[in-house]
């Protein structure tokens, strides 16, 4: 196989530090494996002296497979692994650790679940919250941040500190370390034992790192120690694709590589073999708005291609219809479903698309867990009102809503599996003011009987006073009232599609079943692509490529995310959008909505940068 000039330079780099800037689709894996081959065959470096580090086990397996192939299907003793895998190997050698000393992800989440439950926090999606808190704990450890200085984005400072300390206490009681501890302990080992460090420096004379832009402080510090004194450190990455700041990755480390290694050679892999020229040019037009980056001249190996399509739609429902119509056209043009991807900033942006796909029986594969809006307590309250309106008299439905809004009704007033308004009146027979409240409650339920779901929700919100209840609820539990209003508005919007409560309930059951099946599959077949339309967050799409890509919800508040305020945060969001654009080989469609939950919403500033003009 032939290599371009830049790839050849990188492959044939001899000794000393080297920074390879690898644009999207530029063949970085090809370059890395062929550099290893060059070191072994031309430089006569012993395979066991070479260390190749990746960020995921999937990437490590792919690297091993590609290396074996270029070496004539010879399985040479080159060490290829993740940071965690390599550092654990060092700890295993130094401290005689084994698998029993490692806290599994299941154990970690069990501990966190118990600790979080003790905090008595109001959480919509527990699984998501636990994952986020676990990531923040990792951020504290990986960047050696003093606990008192860390600001959590998921809960109050006191709550996070309590969770962190209690988690660490439980972990120590089990006499186990988690994956983040592997990095910390390895750093401390090399700091305190120069003799041990010297042995590993002698073993790994050549160090190659893939996706260098994703490195965190402690990973970098250990690697720098390991590479000394020869500094045969060969790092490959793209600062324009640094999107894991929330996990603790520090893009400044790549930008500052030249300062740490003044004699480092710098090579640009600027030829994109993946995307058409139109996609490459538009993605460059976007990313060049970032200031903190290496300046790069990137080119496309493929000429022309379809023009970038940006679509304005009214709301998420119309956006879903638009995307599904375009997907049908893709299929008619011979594009396989697995080569079509729908990308979004946060998984909740996919709700309308998923519902539409379920309704139309379009097969899809979803990479992430999507919280089911119908599992939210607001949805459960609304459906309880609806069931009472249709004549059901389950005690659980009464308990769910009889004090939402506050009616001061006691649980004892509804005894047994079945309940009734008459039983409640009997219970409060000597309290006229309570009888009045029960009468009003029953009257409201009778009014709902005559209404379609959309009108009924409006009645519940305004006439019954459910919006006021949500405001009080938000204040009491110190959670965002706006977020609750957004859920309420989304449910109201979805109700427009249904003429009766029964019709909507059937849809909810079908949607919930499909979602559960999808998420069970996602857990089972990680990394494997089925012949179905691919749905995933932009973060999950990194490193992947598709024939056709649809980027939905390209709006302010979505991307850039509403929490991104500082200059560096906006630049990371722009990099994230850049990653989305560069996943496409042939066709790229971006859509934004003008209304969400009854409110006007602006297109993303990144869309305006692509168009070169403001959108009114």
VOGU-3710 file (C-alpha; in Angstrom, 3 decimals, decimal comma):
1> xxxxxxxxxx> 0,000/0,000/0,000  1,283/3,474/-0,883  1,562/6,315/1,642  1,367/10,027/1,069  4,331/12,241/1,910  3,136/13,188/5,406  2,321/9,586/6,326  5,773/8,506/5,114  7,453/11,200/7,253  5,544/10,051/10,330
11> xxxxxxxxxx> 6,215/6,354/9,702  9,940/6,919/9,161  10,468/9,248/12,104  13,465/7,899/13,993  14,204/8,938/17,581  12,970/11,696/19,865  9,530/13,216/20,403  7,072/13,633/17,532  3,606/15,187/17,392  1,414/13,991/14,520
21> xxxxxxxxxx> -1,652/16,162/13,878  -4,109/13,801/12,222  -7,213/15,348/10,656  -10,464/13,331/10,280  -10,164/10,391/7,896  -6,410/10,909/7,440  -5,349/7,313/8,206  -3,868/7,689/11,678  -4,251/4,006/12,627  -2,623/3,031/9,335
31> xxxxxxxxxx> 0,250/5,391/10,148  0,730/4,092/13,693  0,839/0,390/12,780  3,194/1,019/9,881  5,467/3,062/12,121  5,681/0,071/14,465  6,534/-2,093/11,462  9,237/0,389/10,404  10,777/0,446/13,878  10,986/-3,359/13,962
41> xxxxxxxxxx> 12,080/-4,043/10,382  14,196/-0,983/9,546  15,380/0,347/12,896  15,831/-3,142/14,353  13,972/-2,242/17,535  12,960/-5,303/19,562  9,108/-5,663/19,520  8,983/-5,979/23,324  10,531/-2,477/23,612  7,519/-0,880/21,890
51> xxxxxxxxxx> 4,427/0,328/23,757  1,264/1,440/21,920  -1,403/3,104/24,074  -5,064/3,611/23,124  -8,069/4,895/25,045  -10,496/2,008/24,596  -10,248/-1,766/24,557  -12,027/-1,763/21,206  -9,353/0,554/19,751  -6,596/-1,611/21,291
61> xxxxxxxxxx> -8,075/-4,772/19,734  -8,380/-3,020/16,357  -4,764/-1,813/16,618  -3,499/-5,331/17,459  -5,447/-6,818/14,558  -4,115/-4,220/12,077  -0,563/-4,646/13,372  -0,721/-8,419/13,004  -1,941/-7,955/9,420  0,860/-5,554/8,347
71> xxxxxxxxxx> 3,453/-7,833/9,974  2,472/-10,718/7,721  0,014/-12,202/10,236  2,808/-12,537/12,801  1,729/-11,930/16,409  4,768/-10,059/17,756  5,278/-9,171/21,472  4,489/-5,470/20,997  2,551/-4,214/24,045  -0,759/-2,703/22,899
81> xxxxxxxxxx> -3,291/-1,644/25,504  -5,297/1,087/27,180  -3,863/3,470/29,773  -5,770/1,599/32,470  -4,642/-1,779/31,177  -0,952/-0,749/31,002  -0,935/0,965/34,389  -2,744/-1,960/36,013  -0,070/-4,278/34,595  2,592/-2,146/36,287
91> xxxxxxxxxx> 0,698/-2,190/39,607  0,141/-5,929/39,296  3,894/-6,434/38,910  4,782/-4,042/41,755  2,132/-4,919/44,335  1,114/-8,443/43,295  -2,403/-7,249/42,615  -5,002/-9,458/40,996  -8,556/-9,140/39,679  -9,982/-9,476/43,186
101> xxxxxxxxxx> -8,396/-6,142/44,100  -10,290/-4,316/41,341  -13,670/-2,770/41,980  -15,928/-3,768/39,086  -18,201/-1,206/37,429  -21,201/-3,105/38,852  -19,774/-2,893/42,383  -18,898/0,766/41,879  -22,461/1,613/40,813  -23,915/-0,422/43,675
111> xxxxxxxxxx> -21,858/1,568/46,187  -22,792/4,872/44,547  -26,474/3,897/44,377  -26,513/3,190/48,125  -24,598/6,370/48,958  -26,817/8,556/46,726  -30,031/7,070/48,130  -28,890/8,055/51,637  -28,625/11,654/50,424  -32,381/11,572/49,645
121> xxxxxxxxxx> -31,988/13,500/46,398  -34,735/13,989/43,812  -33,429/12,380/40,625  -35,332/11,794/37,376  -33,016/9,217/35,838  -30,951/7,439/38,505  -28,775/5,525/36,044  -27,705/8,696/34,228  -27,053/10,526/37,500  -24,862/7,722/38,865
131> xxxxxxxxxx> -22,840/7,648/35,635  -22,349/11,426/35,787  -21,281/11,352/39,449  -18,871/8,468/38,732  -17,338/10,588/35,927  -16,946/13,558/38,291  -15,245/11,368/40,918  -12,867/10,253/38,157  -12,255/13,900/37,212  -11,202/14,740/40,787
141> xxxxxxxxxx> -8,786/11,783/40,902  -7,374/12,038/37,358  -6,584/15,739/37,591  -5,530/15,605/41,248  -8,087/18,289/42,131  -8,507/18,987/45,884  -12,001/17,837/46,836  -12,841/21,178/48,474  -12,081/23,011/45,199  -14,142/20,826/42,872
151> xxxxxxxxxx> -17,509/22,157/41,683  -20,003/19,477/40,683  -22,408/20,142/37,810  -24,835/17,482/39,032  -25,511/18,357/42,667  -24,590/20,774/45,458  -20,986/21,022/46,688  -21,878/19,490/50,073  -23,814/16,621/48,493  -20,930/15,785/46,122
161> xxxxxxxxxx> -18,342/15,839/48,915  -20,510/13,545/51,017  -20,992/11,159/48,089  -17,248/11,186/47,299  -16,133/10,571/50,901  -18,713/7,858/51,543  -17,860/6,162/48,241  -14,129/6,183/49,092  -14,846/4,838/52,590  -16,880/1,908/51,214
171> xxxxxxxxxx> -14,200/1,194/48,591  -11,429/1,106/51,207  -13,504/-1,147/53,465  -13,697/-3,607/50,575  -9,891/-3,250/50,140  -10,330/-2,545/46,435  -9,272/0,100/43,934  -11,331/1,501/41,067  -10,111/2,203/37,526  -9,185/5,800/38,334
181> xxxxxxxxxx> -7,092/4,662/41,311  -4,941/2,644/38,890  -3,690/5,881/37,363  -3,167/7,621/40,700  -1,315/4,665/42,263  0,930/4,242/39,229  1,891/7,914/39,397  2,647/7,634/43,116  4,681/4,445/42,532  6,917/6,087/39,902
191> xxxxxxxxxx> 7,300/9,200/42,075  8,386/7,270/45,161  10,377/4,438/43,510  12,904/5,698/40,916  14,340/2,171/40,720  10,974/0,757/39,640  10,523/3,593/37,126  13,975/2,882/35,652  13,028/-0,751/35,005  9,917/0,223/33,057
201> xxxxxxxxxx> 11,799/2,941/31,156  14,273/0,286/30,038  11,449/-2,038/28,990  9,490/0,523/26,912  12,013/2,525/24,876  9,455/3,572/22,244  6,020/4,864/23,265  3,221/5,582/20,756  -0,089/7,143/21,822  -3,299/7,223/19,795
211> xxxxxxxxxx> -6,005/9,930/20,252  -3,551/12,056/22,219  -6,035/14,954/22,457  -8,074/12,887/24,960  -5,279/12,511/27,529  -5,719/13,757/31,105  -3,150/15,203/33,456  -2,243/12,088/35,403  -2,003/9,909/32,261  0,304/12,486/30,719
221> xxxxxxxxxx> 2,505/12,815/33,800  3,043/9,046/33,980  3,785/8,790/30,248  6,321/11,622/30,458  8,127/9,828/33,270  7,994/6,539/31,366  9,415/8,040/28,141  12,494/9,503/29,830  15,382/9,836/29,274  15,274/9,092/25,522
231> xxxxxxxxxx> 11,851/10,717/24,987  10,967/8,469/22,068  7,401/9,651/22,418  5,263/9,482/19,260  1,801/10,997/19,806  -1,024/11,119/17,279  -4,216/13,118/17,632  -6,377/16,000/16,514  -6,844/18,957/18,840  -9,943/19,851/16,786
241> xxxxxxxxxx> -11,549/16,631/18,032  -10,849/17,175/21,736  -14,377/16,688/23,124  -13,961/14,893/26,439  -13,272/17,806/28,771  -16,221/16,673/30,921  -14,368/13,385/31,566  -11,218/15,156/32,650  -9,397/15,198/29,299  -7,193/18,272/28,994
251> xxxxxxxxxx> -6,754/19,565/25,418  -4,149/22,069/26,706  -1,712/19,157/27,093  -1,662/18,577/23,351  -1,484/22,294/22,595  1,456/22,602/24,999  3,362/19,549/23,724  5,914/21,750/21,912  6,710/23,595/25,154  7,243/20,343/27,073
261> xxxxxxxxxx> 9,325/18,922/24,217  10,979/21,862/22,383  12,841/19,522/20,004  9,644/17,672/18,991  9,048/17,120/15,297  5,556/18,143/14,110  3,826/16,457/11,147  0,375/17,171/9,698  -1,699/14,354/8,178  -3,901/16,719/6,210
271> xxxxxxxxxx> -5,434/14,502/3,528  -8,998/13,368/4,299  -9,778/10,037/2,605  -13,258/9,746/4,175  -15,398/12,712/3,195  -16,183/14,591/0,000  -14,586/17,993/-0,630  -17,825/19,827/0,243  -17,991/18,205/3,673  -14,288/18,877/4,363
281> xxxxxxxxxx> -14,548/22,533/3,295  -17,667/23,193/5,374  -16,257/21,501/8,479  -13,078/23,626/8,143  -15,209/26,764/7,751  -16,719/25,928/11,138  -13,655/24,879/13,151  -11,550/27,823/12,007  -13,704/29,973/14,304  -11,839/28,399/17,238
291> xxxxxxxxxx> -8,828/30,358/18,468  -7,094/27,776/20,690  -5,978/25,276/18,060  -3,177/24,274/15,747  -3,613/25,919/12,353  -4,050/23,214/9,699  -4,465/23,048/5,972  -6,734/20,061/5,283  -7,669/18,676/1,889  -10,123/16,103/0,551
301> xxxxxxxxxx> -8,977/13,170/-1,511  -12,511/12,967/-2,956  -13,781/15,800/-5,151  -17,116/17,619/-4,977  -19,943/15,690/-3,416  -23,433/16,773/-2,411  -23,889/20,270/-1,051  -24,342/20,660/2,675  -28,073/20,716/3,441  -29,404/22,762/6,357
311> xxxxxxxxxx> -33,120/22,352/7,078  -35,362/24,546/9,197  -38,338/22,747/10,769  -41,080/23,883/13,109  -40,697/21,487/16,055  -39,276/18,065/17,067  -42,263/16,248/15,550  -41,787/17,933/12,158  -38,033/17,334/12,422  -38,644/13,625/12,987
321> xxxxxxxxxx> -40,930/13,495/9,939  -38,333/15,294/7,806  -35,478/12,989/8,874  -37,502/9,807/8,309  -38,568/10,981/4,827  -34,921/11,667/3,948  -33,865/8,280/5,311  -36,433/6,636/3,053  -34,819/8,439/0,071  -31,381/7,198/1,201
331> xxxxxxxxxx> -32,655/3,619/1,277  -34,203/4,017/-2,183  -30,754/5,145/-3,384  -29,266/1,876/-2,170  -27,768/3,081/1,137  -27,827/0,358/3,793  -29,624/1,288/7,006  -26,494/0,636/9,101  -24,683/3,295/7,037  -27,183/5,960/8,064
341> xxxxxxxxxx> -26,656/7,791/11,359  -28,772/10,272/13,319  -26,582/12,283/15,697  -27,625/14,576/18,550  -26,029/16,534/21,412  -27,917/14,894/24,293  -29,906/11,683/24,202  -33,207/13,374/25,114  -33,042/15,188/21,740  -33,808/11,833/20,114
351> xxxxxxxxxx> -37,187/11,288/21,792  -39,391/12,515/18,941  -37,350/10,608/16,333  -37,476/7,394/18,377  -41,241/7,688/18,879  -41,763/8,246/15,156  -39,564/5,262/14,283  -41,480/3,044/16,699  -44,786/4,183/15,171  -43,576/3,563/11,600
361> xxxxxxxxxx> -41,812/0,305/12,478  -38,448/1,551/11,157  -35,664/-0,620/12,609  -33,066/1,336/14,565  -30,169/0,730/16,904  -29,485/3,107/19,771  -26,112/3,256/21,393  -27,047/5,033/24,633  -29,604/4,758/27,353  -32,548/7,043/26,554
371> xxxxxxxxxx> -34,571/8,065/29,624  -38,217/7,249/29,000  -40,201/10,445/29,463  -43,248/8,342/30,341  -41,348/7,103/33,408  -41,049/10,657/34,724  -43,238/11,357/37,762  -45,085/14,127/35,839  -46,096/11,655/33,116  -47,190/9,159/35,769
381> xxxxxxxxxx> -49,298/11,860/37,439  -50,982/12,810/34,159  -51,745/9,181/33,287  -53,175/8,606/36,785  -55,587/11,519/36,202  -56,506/10,004/32,835  -57,190/6,561/34,313  -59,493/8,075/36,952  -61,254/9,967/34,160  -61,916/6,709/32,299
391> xxxxxxxxxx> -63,549/5,202/35,391  -60,661/3,192/36,868  -60,544/3,351/40,672  -57,188/1,858/41,631  -55,936/2,974/45,028  -52,458/3,623/43,580  -53,855/6,212/41,153  -55,557/8,068/43,990  -52,390/8,018/46,057  -50,378/9,255/43,058
401> xxxxxxxxxx> -52,325/12,479/42,527  -54,731/13,201/45,353  -52,313/15,826/46,734  -50,968/17,030/43,427  -51,961/19,857/43,817  -52,280/19,942/47,617  -55,729/18,893/48,804  -54,606/17,759/52,294  -56,167/14,336/51,795  -54,768/11,557/54,006
411> xxxxxxxxxx> -53,672/8,141/52,719  -56,038/6,524/55,209  -58,992/7,958/53,315  -58,401/5,440/50,512  -58,303/1,939/51,955  -58,119/-1,336/50,027  -57,032/-2,043/46,436  -60,016/-0,141/45,046  -60,997/3,344/46,165  -63,782/5,829/45,454
421> xxxxxxxxxx> -64,718/9,422/46,051  -67,670/8,211/48,101  -65,342/6,286/50,457  -63,266/9,426/50,894  -66,356/11,460/51,742  -67,382/8,867/54,338  -63,918/9,061/55,907  -64,214/12,872/56,228  -67,969/12,944/56,959  -67,538/15,263/59,956
431> xxxxxxxxxx> -65,325/17,766/58,099  -67,331/19,865/55,640  -64,280/21,685/54,254  -62,710/18,339/53,285  -65,956/17,219/51,653  -65,804/20,366/49,495  -62,281/19,480/48,355  -63,278/15,912/47,497  -66,328/17,198/45,572  -64,086/19,526/43,558
441> xxxxxxxxxx> -61,605/16,680/42,942  -64,421/14,466/41,623  -65,846/17,312/39,512  -62,440/17,877/37,880  -62,129/14,176/37,059  -65,629/14,221/35,482  -64,618/17,220/33,367  -61,580/15,296/32,100  -63,853/12,466/30,930  -65,192/14,705/28,152
451> xxxxxxxxxx> -61,808/15,844/26,831  -59,155/14,677/24,406  -55,651/14,266/25,954  -54,361/17,673/24,792  -57,297/19,627/26,244  -57,196/17,480/29,390  -53,553/18,315/30,066  -54,269/22,023/29,695  -57,165/21,660/32,159  -54,933/19,769/34,649
461> xxxxxxxxxx> -52,220/22,416/34,392  -54,344/25,560/34,679  -57,759/24,725/36,118  -56,694/22,029/38,562  -53,456/23,907/39,391  -50,796/21,320/38,531  -48,318/23,979/37,301  -48,508/25,669/40,725  -47,834/22,306/42,359  -44,725/21,847/40,179
471> xxxxxxxxxx> -43,422/25,265/41,188  -43,812/24,416/44,889  -42,277/20,978/44,265  -39,218/22,509/42,552  -38,678/24,980/45,419  -39,050/22,314/48,088  -36,647/19,864/46,425  -34,250/22,540/45,125  -34,496/21,422/41,507  -35,029/23,391/38,309
481> xxxxxxxxxx> -38,635/24,496/37,803  -37,805/25,176/34,137  -36,784/21,535/33,626  -40,086/20,368/35,103  -41,941/22,824/32,875  -40,052/21,492/29,860  -41,157/17,925/30,665  -44,731/19,141/31,146  -44,686/21,071/27,868  -43,184/18,107/25,993
491> xxxxxxxxxx> -45,942/15,790/27,242  -48,553/18,356/26,265  -47,064/18,619/22,782  -47,033/14,834/22,329  -50,641/14,505/23,445  -51,774/16,345/20,271  -51,208/13,142/18,273  -53,850/11,149/20,177  -57,643/11,359/20,157  -58,242/9,323/23,314
501> xxxxxxxxxx> -56,513/8,260/26,536  -56,648/4,605/25,483  -54,918/5,335/22,170  -52,120/7,188/23,954  -51,743/4,456/26,609  -51,367/1,788/23,884  -48,674/3,934/22,231  -46,844/4,401/25,564  -46,809/0,648/26,186  -45,470/-0,046/22,679
511> xxxxxxxxxx> -42,864/2,744/22,926  -41,690/1,601/26,374  -41,320/-2,011/25,233  -39,318/-1,011/22,135  -37,081/1,272/24,194  -36,377/-1,448/26,744  -35,546/-3,938/24,001  -33,210/-1,460/22,299  -31,392/-0,691/25,511  -31,051/-4,360/26,432
521> xxxxxxxxxx> -29,500/-4,973/22,996  -27,168/-1,985/23,380  -25,788/-3,451/26,605  -25,338/-6,857/24,991  -23,681/-5,934/21,660  -21,392/-3,044/22,514  -19,459/-1,836/19,485  -21,301/-4,091/17,020  -23,386/-2,475/14,288  -26,670/-4,107/13,262
531> xxxxxxxxxx> -28,287/-3,501/9,879  -30,467/-0,742/11,320  -30,440/3,047/11,322  -27,852/4,154/13,908  -28,879/6,638/16,621  -26,245/8,049/18,983  -24,904/11,138/20,701  -22,105/12,983/18,923  -19,716/11,938/21,695  -20,431/8,278/20,944
541> xxxxxxxxxx> -19,984/8,810/17,207  -16,351/9,886/17,522  -14,064/7,545/15,610  -16,962/6,226/13,477  -17,999/6,990/9,905  -21,231/6,664/7,919  -22,368/7,173/4,338  -25,134/9,589/5,348  -25,334/11,618/8,554  -28,256/13,594/10,007
551> xxxxxxxxxx> -27,446/16,059/12,792  -30,664/17,029/14,576  -31,577/19,750/17,085  -28,787/22,101/15,926  -30,074/24,854/18,219  -28,734/27,280/20,799  -28,999/25,663/24,209  -28,524/22,249/22,621  -25,235/22,762/20,788  -23,603/24,762/22,188
561> xxxxxxxxxx> -25,178/23,362/25,326  -26,897/25,864/27,609  -24,300/25,180/30,320  -21,425/26,197/28,025  -20,718/29,841/28,830  -16,958/30,351/28,982  -14,839/30,782/25,850  -13,101/27,394/26,276  -16,478/25,683/26,818  -17,885/27,182/23,612
571> xxxxxxxxxx> -14,774/26,084/21,722  -15,210/22,500/22,968  -18,848/22,579/21,836  -17,706/23,781/18,397  -15,206/20,911/18,279  -18,059/18,556/19,122  -20,121/19,908/16,214  -17,046/19,521/13,990  -16,831/15,850/14,995  -20,485/15,413/13,988
581> xxxxxxxxxx> -19,911/16,936/10,538  -16,788/14,881/9,841  -18,508/11,521/10,457  -20,177/11,790/7,027  -18,654/10,290/3,899  -21,129/11,430/1,240  -24,187/13,274/2,539  -24,600/15,588/5,504  -27,948/17,043/6,633  -28,301/19,420/9,559
591> xxxxxxxxxx> -31,691/20,396/10,968  -32,779/22,935/13,559  -36,184/23,651/15,067  -37,888/27,019/15,587  -40,229/25,977/18,408  -39,844/23,694/21,396  -42,532/23,071/23,972  -44,454/26,123/22,743  -41,463/28,493/22,976  -39,375/30,021/20,180
601> xxxxxxxxxx> -35,844/28,651/19,936  -32,857/29,947/17,951  -30,690/27,993/15,517  -27,175/27,205/16,713  -24,531/29,875/16,174  -22,551/27,046/14,530  -25,230/26,761/11,835  -24,925/30,501/11,268  -21,142/30,138/10,978  -21,630/27,477/8,296
611> xxxxxx> -24,077/29,663/6,395  -21,934/32,760/6,868  -24,954/34,797/7,962  -27,371/35,417/10,833  -30,721/33,628/10,744  -33,644/35,806/11,811
//
